């Protein structure tokens, strides 16, 4: 996805799928018997990464900052979609992606630097050794500084193409750079990068290139939001049986003759949560919502004769045990409090 300073679309401007298809078909050889791990860290509504997954047999991962677009992407055929700031809001591993499709925002950061450089620094090393980075870029960021950042990360410059039929090329000069990740100590010359930047070929021409036999990559050890968005937590709760199980137990409550065995809904709110049921609590490790249950136990108390010290009897006393289950809204984890 390209974000070409389009305010009416909140900076969102998708790259044409046909252009992506032309570039991949001409430059990359995908294995027929193995699944390639593919990533788009600027996914928008997920059209590009879904297309890559459906047409090239890839397991797909995506990141999108905007909540509305991330929700749209979640409903598409994409294996994992994160709704987070790709620069500061994601925990991730390096060197696991077979195909890294990177179309960063064409804009400046808060310090006045180019966002394209921030995305290269943050996501360039996600590509597996032998994997391919397809970088979508415009001429304003294709300079010696960009070349140096890619060089330091161990990329080999392979090909660059523009699509004369693409409106983004006609309006903004957008083009595609194809690079292959090498071993960490590999360093191509800056001049080779600059040559690709300055001399892209027309993807519609008859020129043939040697296709890159792409490495598949592997599952990431870490790929998650630092703070899971609230809409995802609510979605998981609707799909889980936690709420159903909790209220099912309350409905089965019976009242004994001598004491309250199980409280009703109102009594449960008082006994279990002391007024915090269904309210969010702010704890040291994040926000937590509590639910729980109460069970009755009997404890034995031995009664002794004060004068003879002999056992006079055993008294059974009702004892109530509360178990609270906390859902950490920050990390989406369940905790049991006995």
C-alpha positions in Angstrom: 0.0 0.0 0.0 1.2 3.5 -0.7 0.1 6.5 1.3 0.6 9.4 -1.1 -0.4 12.4 1.1 -4.1 11.9 0.4 -5.9 13.7 3.2 -9.4 12.8 2.1 -8.5 9.1 2.6 -6.5 9.7 5.9 -3.3 9.2 4.0 -4.4 5.9 2.4 -3.8 5.3 -1.3 -3.7 1.6 -2.4 -1.2 0.4 -5.1 -2.8 -1.3 -8.0 -2.9 -5.1 -7.7 -2.2 -5.5 -11.4 1.2 -3.8 -11.0 2.1 -5.9 -8.0 1.2 -9.0 -10.0 3.4 -8.0 -12.9 6.4 -7.4 -10.7 6.1 -10.7 -8.8 5.5 -12.7 -11.9 8.5 -11.3 -13.7 11.0 -11.4 -10.8 10.1 -14.1 -8.2 10.0 -17.8 -8.4 7.7 -19.3 -5.7 8.1 -22.9 -4.6 5.2 -25.2 -5.6 5.4 -27.5 -2.6 6.1 -25.1 0.3 4.3 -22.2 1.9 6.1 -18.8 1.8 5.6 -16.4 4.8 4.6 -13.0 3.5 4.2 -9.7 5.2 2.7 -6.3 4.5 3.4 -3.9 7.4 1.4 -1.0 5.7 -1.6 -3.2 4.8 -4.5 -0.7 4.6 -7.6 -2.8 3.9 -5.5 -5.8 3.0 -6.0 -6.0 -0.8 -2.3 -6.5 -1.6 -1.4 -9.0 1.0 -4.6 -11.0 0.5 -3.8 -11.1 -3.2 -0.3 -12.4 -2.5 -1.6 -15.1 -0.2 -4.3 -16.3 -2.6 -2.2 -16.3 -5.7 1.2 -17.4 -4.6 0.4 -19.8 -1.8 1.7 -17.6 1.0 0.9 -17.5 4.7 0.1 -13.9 5.3 0.8 -11.3 8.0 -0.3 -7.7 8.1 -0.1 -4.5 10.1 -2.4 -1.5 9.8 -2.6 1.6 12.0 -6.1 2.7 11.2 -8.8 0.8 13.1 -11.5 0.9 10.4 -9.1 -0.4 7.7 -7.7 -3.0 10.1 -11.2 -4.3 10.7 -11.8 -4.6 7.0 -8.5 -6.5 6.6 -9.4 -8.9 9.5 -12.4 -10.1 7.5 -10.4 -10.9 4.5 -8.3 -14.1 3.8 -5.3 -12.9 5.8 -3.8 -15.2 8.5 -2.8 -12.5 11.0 -3.7 -8.9 11.1 -2.4 -6.5 13.7 -4.0 -3.1 14.4 -1.1 -1.0 15.6 1.5 1.6 14.9 4.0 -0.3 12.7 6.9 1.8 14.0 6.2 1.9 17.8 3.3 -0.5 18.5 4.5 -4.0 17.4 6.7 -6.6 19.0 8.3 -8.7 16.2 11.1 -11.0 15.3 13.7 -10.4 12.6 14.6 -12.6 9.6 11.5 -14.7 9.2 9.6 -13.3 6.2 10.1 -14.9 2.8 8.3 -12.1 0.9 8.4 -8.7 2.5 6.1 -6.3 0.6 6.8 -2.8 1.9 5.0 0.2 0.6 5.6 2.8 3.3 3.9 6.2 3.8 5.3 8.9 1.6 5.5 11.5 4.3 7.7 13.0 7.1 7.8 12.0 10.8 7.5 14.3 13.8 11.2 15.2 13.6 11.0 16.1 9.9 12.7 12.9 8.6 11.3 10.7 5.9 8.9 8.0 7.1 10.2 5.7 4.3 13.5 5.6 6.1 11.8 4.8 9.5 10.0 1.8 7.9 13.2 0.5 6.3 15.0 0.6 9.6 12.1 -1.0 11.5 10.9 -3.6 9.0 13.8 -4.2 6.6 15.5 -6.8 8.8 12.2 -8.8 9.0 13.1 -10.4 5.7 14.6 -13.9 6.0 18.1 -14.7 4.6 17.4 -15.5 1.0 14.0 -13.8 1.1 12.8 -11.0 -1.1 11.9 -7.4 -0.2 9.6 -5.6 -2.7 9.9 -1.9 -1.9 7.4 0.5 -3.4 8.8 4.0 -3.5 8.7 7.3 -5.2 11.8 9.3 -6.5 11.8 11.7 -3.5 13.0 9.0 -1.1 15.2 7.0 -3.6 18.5 8.6 -2.7 21.9 7.8 -1.3 20.6 7.8 2.3 18.0 5.1 1.3 20.8 3.2 -0.5 23.0 3.2 2.6 20.2 1.9 4.8 19.5 -1.0 2.5 23.2 -1.7 2.1 23.8 -1.9 5.9 20.9 -4.4 6.3 22.7 -6.8 3.8 20.4 -6.5 0.8 21.5 -7.3 -2.7 19.9 -4.9 -5.3 18.3 -7.0 -8.0 15.8 -5.2 -10.2 13.7 -2.0 -10.4 10.6 -1.5 -12.5 7.9 1.0 -13.2 4.4 0.3 -14.6 3.6 2.8 -17.3 -0.1 1.8 -17.0 -0.2 2.6 -13.3 -1.8 5.9 -12.3 0.6 6.2 -9.3 3.5 6.1 -11.7 1.9 8.8 -13.9 1.1 11.0 -11.0 3.9 10.4 -8.5 6.7 8.5 -10.3 6.1 5.5 -8.1 8.2 2.4 -8.9 9.2 -1.0 -7.5 12.6 -2.1 -6.2 13.3 -5.8 -5.8 16.0 -6.8 -3.4 17.2 -10.1 -1.9 18.4 -10.4 1.7 21.9 -11.9 2.1 24.0 -12.9 5.0 24.5 -10.2 7.7 28.1 -9.4 6.6 27.2 -8.9 2.9 27.6 -5.3 1.6 26.7 -4.3 -2.0 28.0 -1.0 -3.3 26.0 2.1 -3.0 26.4 2.7 -6.7 24.5 -0.4 -7.5 21.5 0.8 -5.4 21.6 4.2 -7.0 21.7 2.6 -10.5 18.4 0.8 -9.7 16.9 4.0 -8.3 17.8 6.0 -11.4 17.1 3.5 -14.1 13.9 1.5 -13.5 12.7 -0.6 -16.4 9.2 -0.7 -17.9 7.5 -3.8 -16.4 5.4 -4.1 -19.6 8.5 -4.5 -21.9 9.7 -7.8 -23.3 12.9 -7.8 -21.3 13.5 -11.1 -19.3 15.3 -11.4 -16.0 16.4 -14.3 -13.9 13.8 -15.0 -11.4 14.8 -15.1 -7.7 14.2 -18.5 -6.1 12.6 -17.2 -3.0 13.2 -18.7 0.4 10.1 -19.6 2.3 10.9 -18.1 5.7 9.5 -19.5 8.9 6.9 -18.8 11.6 7.8 -15.7 13.7 8.8 -16.2 17.3 7.1 -12.8 18.0 4.5 -10.9 16.0 1.9 -9.1 18.2 0.6 -5.7 19.2 2.2 -4.2 22.3 -1.2 -3.1 23.4 -4.1 -5.2 21.9 -6.9 -2.9 20.7 -10.1 -3.0 22.7 -12.2 -4.0 19.6 -10.1 -7.2 19.3 -10.6 -8.0 23.0 -14.4 -7.6 22.7 -14.4 -9.8 19.6 -12.5 -12.5 21.5 -14.9 -12.3 24.4 -17.9 -12.7 22.1 -16.4 -15.8 20.6 -15.4 -17.3 24.0 -17.6 -19.1 26.5 -16.4 -17.2 29.5 -19.5 -15.1 29.9 -21.8 -18.0 29.2 -20.1 -20.2 31.8 -20.2 -17.5 34.4 -23.9 -16.8 34.2 -24.7 -20.4 33.7 -23.3 -21.2 37.2 -25.3 -18.4 38.7 -28.5 -19.7 37.2 -27.9 -23.1 38.8 -27.7 -21.6 42.2 -29.7 -23.1 45.0 -30.4 -21.8 48.5 -29.9 -24.1 51.5 -32.0 -23.9 54.6 -29.2 -22.7 56.9 -27.2 -20.3 54.7 -26.7 -19.0 51.2 -25.1 -21.8 49.2 -24.9 -19.8 45.9 -25.8 -16.1 45.5 -28.2 -14.8 43.0 -27.1 -12.2 40.4 -27.4 -9.2 42.8 -25.8 -11.0 45.7 -23.0 -12.2 43.4 -22.2 -8.7 42.4 -21.7 -7.8 46.1 -20.0 -11.0 47.4 -17.8 -11.7 44.4 -16.6 -8.3 43.2 -17.4 -5.9 46.0 -18.8 -3.4 43.6 -16.2 -3.9 40.8 -17.9 -6.5 38.7 -17.9 -5.4 35.0 -15.8 -2.4 35.9 -12.3 -1.8 34.6 -9.6 -1.6 37.2 -6.2 0.0 36.6 -3.4 -2.2 38.0 0.4 -1.9 37.8 0.5 -4.2 34.7 -2.4 -2.8 32.8 -6.2 -2.6 32.9 -8.1 -5.6 34.3 -11.8 -6.5 34.3 -13.0 -9.0 37.0 -15.5 -11.8 37.1 -15.7 -14.6 39.6 -17.6 -17.2 41.6 -18.3 -18.1 45.3 -18.3 -21.6 46.8 -19.2 -22.7 50.3 -16.9 -24.9 52.4 -17.2 -26.2 56.0 -14.5 -25.9 58.5 -14.2 -28.0 61.7 -13.6 -26.3 65.0 -12.8 -28.6 68.0 -14.5 -27.7 71.3 -12.7 -28.6 74.5 -13.8 -28.7 78.1 -11.9 -25.8 79.8 -11.4 -27.8 83.1 -10.6 -31.3 81.8 -9.1 -30.3 78.4 -11.1 -33.1 76.9 -12.8 -32.8 73.5 -16.4 -31.9 74.1 -17.5 -31.8 70.4 -16.8 -30.7 66.9 -18.6 -27.7 65.4 -19.0 -27.3 61.6 -18.9 -23.7 60.5 -19.7 -22.5 57.0 -16.8 -20.8 55.1 -17.2 -19.0 51.8 -14.4 -19.0 49.2 -14.3 -16.4 46.5 -12.4 -17.1 43.2 -11.9 -14.1 40.9 -10.9 -14.3 37.3 -9.2 -11.3 35.9 -9.0 -10.5 32.1 -6.0 -8.2 31.5 -7.2 -5.9 28.8 -3.7 -4.6 28.0 -2.2 -8.0 27.3 -5.4 -10.1 26.7 -4.4 -12.6 29.3 -6.6 -14.4 32.0 -5.4 -14.5 35.6 -7.0 -16.5 38.4 -7.1 -14.9 41.9 -7.8 -17.4 44.7 
